[in-house]
Amino acid sequence: MSKVSVIFKVYPKENALESALKNIKENLKPVAIQAEEVAFGIKVIKVRFVFNNEQTTSSAIEEQLRKTDGVGEIEVEEESLI
């Protein structure tokens, strides 16, 4: 049984940064979450999840993120076994 760590870079919808942060934190319970400025006032949310690879997948978590209110685009920044 392996554990997986995955970091998603989440681009919130326009003017929905705080809403997206709150909804992700409350609904998905990530290990870590923070907003980072990319450039010229554009911010992304970096979200880290750790999970057992027999219980879920990063694709399933990504799908849940996509359904979260305030979330726009998503990309996997890093994924590794721990």
Secondary structure, DSSP 8 states (H G I E B T S, - for coil): --EEEEEEEEEE-TT-HHHHHHHHHHHH--SEEEEEEEETTEEEEEEEEEEETTT--HHHHHHHHHTSTTEEEEEEEEEEE-
